[in-house]
């Protein structure tokens, strides 16, 4: 192998891993749409679309939402300080 071909191998491996990760995540989000259809995961795959952010505001976060994601973190923080009279 030449130096160029040897250097390119890690790039192809990273690209392939990225494709596998994305397709795996997309399949997972399609399955999660069956559990949480009101969020539209099948459509936006969990990306922060307007629809997804509106669902978060309306229904709150699910157990699969990342608590470190800023919109979820804000909702959780807000809920800590909301009191019903």
Secondary structure, 3 states (H helix, E strand, C coil): CCHHHHHHHHHHHHHHHHHHHHHHHHHHHHHHHHHCHHHCHHHHCCCCCHHHHHHHHHHCCCCCCCCCCHHHHHHHHHHHCCCCC
